[in-house]
Amino acid sequence: MTAGTPHRRPRGVLIRLAAPRGPRSGARRAVGTVARMLIALFLVGGVYAGLAPGASAEDTPLSGAAKSGQAIFNQNCITCHGRNAEGIEGRGPSLLGVGSAAVEFQVDTGRMPAARQEAQDERKQPLLSHDQAVQLGAYIQALGGGPQLPAGDNFREGGDISAGGELFRVNCSSCHAFSGTGGALSSGKFAPSLKDATDRQIYAAMLTGPQNMPVFGDNQLTDQQKRDVIAYIQNLKEDQSQGGWGIGRIGPVTEGMVIFLVGITFLVFTALWIAGKS
């Protein structure tokens, strides 16, 4: 090829140029991807809705204890806590999620059923038996789950009284006093005495935090630490003379007066004996 000669394409050679793909092609792919994802989501949702069990309390299968508890609830609790324990504004809170431990504590200590709303529900003679409290707790547990008590009635066994005493003084004595006799709080509330509390009631109170009491879950106090505290409280009630001769445990003033009178009497008789000898 010489200079000045125009370039010619060889015959028989076909040149194909790729067609440029503009933004419209990319947009179509994006729309198609979104559409496929939406269709997949709808299909998954439809399959789940068709196969998953219903969430309503009426469709939840109940055990024998829970069925008995449902009958007790409908007779004693539904007026304040509403159908399916969902609560009624101005009457009673929802019980969904409180667990069987809270129900057993409130019913076994006579705080529930309550005659009226007060600053604090006091302990009184329970209206329902312990078995009824357990059945009622099983029904509430079936509705919404929540904290449950371990099996058994003796939680102090295996507890370390010394470790429990230290835990009690750090976490409980500021409200319940060092002797577990309770004390006053603000706004007409109070920390109750522990003298009538059973092992299960103390454990349930720590687990659920009734009324003004904080919750001591497993993150705050382990199961063993709870048992240590229970062992200390129950030993505190049984050991009535930690300081020696208690003289009825009627206080240091009276005990000091008795010691003074006994001492003075002894000194008088000693002086008279010495005078008689002389």
C-alpha positions in Angstrom: 0.0 0.0 0.0 1.4 3.3 -1.1 1.0 6.7 0.3 -2.1 8.4 -1.0 -3.9 5.1 -1.8 -7.3 4.9 0.0 -7.7 2.0 2.4 -10.1 -0.7 1.1 -11.7 -3.5 3.1 -10.8 -6.9 1.8 -13.6 -8.6 0.1 -15.3 -11.5 2.0 -14.4 -10.1 5.4 -17.4 -9.2 7.5 -16.9 -7.0 10.5 -19.5 -7.2 13.3 -19.6 -4.6 16.0 -21.2 -5.4 19.4 -24.3 -3.3 20.0 -23.8 -1.0 22.9 -25.9 -1.8 25.9 -27.3 1.3 27.4 -28.8 2.0 30.8 -32.2 0.6 29.8 -30.8 -3.0 29.7 -29.3 -2.7 33.3 -32.6 -1.3 34.6 -34.5 -4.2 33.2 -32.3 -6.7 35.0 -32.7 -4.8 38.3 -36.5 -4.8 37.9 -36.5 -8.5 37.1 -34.3 -9.3 40.2 -36.7 -7.3 42.5 -39.7 -9.0 41.0 -38.3 -12.5 41.6 -37.4 -11.6 45.2 -40.9 -10.3 45.9 -42.4 -13.4 44.4 -40.2 -15.7 46.5 -41.1 -13.7 49.7 -44.8 -14.0 49.0 -44.5 -17.7 48.4 -42.5 -18.2 51.6 -45.0 -16.1 53.6 -47.9 -18.0 52.2 -46.4 -21.4 53.1 -45.6 -20.2 56.6 -49.0 -18.8 57.2 -50.6 -22.0 56.0 -48.4 -24.4 58.1 -47.4 -22.4 61.2 -49.7 -22.8 64.3 -51.9 -20.0 65.3 -50.7 -17.5 68.0 -54.0 -17.1 69.8 -54.4 -18.5 73.2 -57.6 -20.4 72.2 -55.6 -22.4 69.6 -52.8 -23.3 72.0 -53.1 -26.9 73.3 -53.2 -26.9 77.1 -52.0 -29.6 79.5 -54.2 -31.0 82.2 -52.8 -28.7 84.8 -53.2 -25.7 82.5 -56.8 -26.6 81.7 -57.6 -26.7 85.4 -55.8 -23.4 85.8 -57.8 -21.9 83.0 -61.1 -22.7 84.8 -59.7 -21.2 88.0 -58.6 -18.1 86.1 -62.0 -17.6 84.5 -63.7 -17.9 87.9 -61.4 -15.7 90.0 -59.1 -13.5 87.8 -60.8 -12.7 84.5 -62.7 -9.7 85.9 -59.5 -7.8 86.5 -57.0 -9.4 84.1 -59.3 -9.8 81.2 -59.9 -12.6 78.7 -56.7 -14.6 78.0 -54.9 -12.6 80.7 -54.3 -9.6 78.4 -55.2 -7.2 81.2 -57.9 -4.5 81.6 -56.9 -0.8 81.9 -57.6 0.5 85.4 -58.3 -2.9 86.8 -55.4 -5.3 86.4 -52.2 -5.6 84.2 -51.5 -8.1 81.5 -50.2 -11.4 82.8 -48.6 -12.5 79.5 -44.9 -13.2 80.1 -45.0 -12.9 83.9 -44.4 -16.7 84.2 -45.7 -19.3 86.6 -43.3 -18.2 89.4 -44.9 -14.8 89.8 -48.4 -16.3 89.8 -47.5 -18.9 92.4 -45.9 -16.3 94.6 -48.8 -13.9 94.5 -51.5 -16.5 95.0 -49.6 -18.6 97.7 -49.0 -15.4 99.8 -52.7 -14.3 99.5 -51.8 -11.1 97.7 -54.0 -12.3 94.8 -56.8 -12.3 94.1 -56.9 -8.7 95.5 -60.1 -7.0 96.7 -58.9 -3.6 95.5 -56.0 -1.7 94.2 -53.7 -0.3 96.9 -50.2 1.2 97.3 -49.1 -2.3 98.1 -50.8 -5.7 98.4 -50.1 -7.2 101.8 -49.6 -10.8 102.7 -52.8 -12.5 104.0 -54.5 -15.8 104.2 -54.6 -17.3 100.7 -58.0 -17.8 99.1 -56.7 -20.6 96.8 -54.8 -23.8 97.7 -51.2 -24.4 96.7 -52.3 -26.9 94.1 -54.6 -24.3 92.6 -51.8 -21.8 92.5 -49.6 -24.2 90.6 -52.4 -25.0 88.1 -53.1 -21.3 87.6 -49.4 -20.7 87.1 -49.3 -23.5 84.5 -52.1 -21.7 82.5 -50.4 -18.4 82.6 -47.1 -20.1 81.6 -48.8 -21.7 78.6 -50.2 -18.3 77.5 -47.0 -16.3 77.4 -44.1 -18.1 79.1 -41.9 -16.4 81.7 -39.8 -17.3 84.8 -40.5 -20.7 86.3 -39.5 -22.2 89.7 -37.3 -25.3 90.0 -38.9 -28.5 91.2 -39.0 -29.2 94.9 -39.8 -27.4 98.1 -36.5 -27.5 100.0 -34.2 -25.0 98.4 -32.1 -24.3 101.5 -30.4 -27.8 101.3 -26.9 -27.4 100.0 -26.9 -23.7 100.6 -24.0 -21.9 102.2 -25.3 -19.9 105.2 -22.1 -17.8 105.5 -22.1 -16.9 101.8 -25.9 -16.3 101.9 -25.5 -14.0 104.9 -23.0 -11.8 102.9 -25.3 -11.7 99.9 -28.3 -10.8 102.1 -26.5 -8.0 103.8 -25.4 -6.5 100.5 -28.6 -7.0 98.5 -31.5 -7.4 100.9 -30.9 -5.9 104.3 -31.4 -2.2 103.2 -35.1 -3.0 102.8 -35.8 -6.1 104.8 -33.5 -5.1 107.7 -30.6 -7.3 108.9 -33.0 -9.5 110.9 -35.4 -10.0 107.9 -38.3 -8.3 109.8 -39.0 -5.8 107.0 -39.0 -2.0 106.9 -40.8 1.0 105.6 -40.3 2.4 102.1 -41.6 5.6 100.5 -45.2 6.4 99.3 -46.9 4.1 101.8 -45.0 1.1 100.7 -42.9 -1.3 102.7 -40.6 -4.3 102.5 -42.5 -7.2 104.2 -41.2 -9.5 106.9 -39.7 -12.8 105.8 -40.6 -14.8 108.9 -43.5 -16.6 107.2 -41.9 -17.0 103.8 -41.2 -20.5 102.5 -38.3 -21.6 100.4 -40.3 -21.4 97.2 -41.8 -18.0 98.0 -38.3 -16.5 98.7 -36.9 -18.0 95.4 -40.0 -16.8 93.4 -39.6 -13.3 94.9 -36.0 -13.1 93.9 -36.8 -14.5 90.4 -39.7 -12.2 89.6 -39.3 -9.0 91.8 -42.8 -8.5 93.1 -44.1 -5.0 93.6 -41.1 -2.8 94.8 -38.5 -5.6 94.9 -35.9 -5.7 92.2 -35.5 -8.7 90.0 -32.5 -11.0 90.8 -32.3 -13.1 87.7 -29.6 -15.5 87.0 -27.4 -12.7 85.7 -27.5 -11.0 89.1 -27.7 -14.1 91.4 -27.0 -17.6 90.2 -29.2 -20.5 91.3 -26.7 -21.5 93.9 -26.5 -18.0 95.3 -30.3 -17.9 95.6 -30.1 -21.1 97.6 -27.4 -19.6 99.8 -29.6 -16.6 100.6 -32.6 -18.9 101.3 -30.4 -21.0 103.6 -29.3 -17.9 105.5 -32.9 -16.5 105.9 -34.3 -19.8 107.1 -31.4 -20.2 109.5 -31.9 -16.7 110.7 -35.5 -17.6 111.7 -34.5 -20.8 113.4 -31.4 -19.6 115.3 -33.0 -17.3 117.8 -30.1 -16.6 120.1 -27.1 -15.5 118.0 -25.8 -13.2 120.7 -26.1 -15.6 123.7 -28.8 -15.4 126.3 -31.5 -13.5 124.5 -33.9 -12.9 127.5 -36.8 -13.3 125.1 -35.1 -11.1 122.4 -36.9 -8.0 123.7 -34.1 -5.6 123.1 -30.7 -4.3 124.4 -32.3 -1.7 126.9 -34.3 -4.4 128.7 -31.3 -6.8 128.7 -29.0 -4.0 130.1 -31.6 -3.3 132.9 -31.7 -6.9 133.9 -27.9 -7.1 134.0 -27.8 -3.9 136.1 -30.4 -5.1 138.6 -28.8 -8.5 138.9 -25.4 -6.9 139.4 -26.6 -4.4 142.0 -28.5 -7.2 144.0 -25.3 -9.3 144.0 -23.2 -6.4 145.2 -25.7 -5.6 148.0 -25.8 -9.2 149.3 -22.0 -9.3 149.1 -21.7 -6.1 151.1 -24.1 -7.4 153.7 -22.2 -10.7 154.0 -18.9 -8.9 154.4 -20.5 -6.6 157.1 -21.9 -9.6 158.9 -18.5 -11.4 159.0 -16.8 -8.3 160.3 
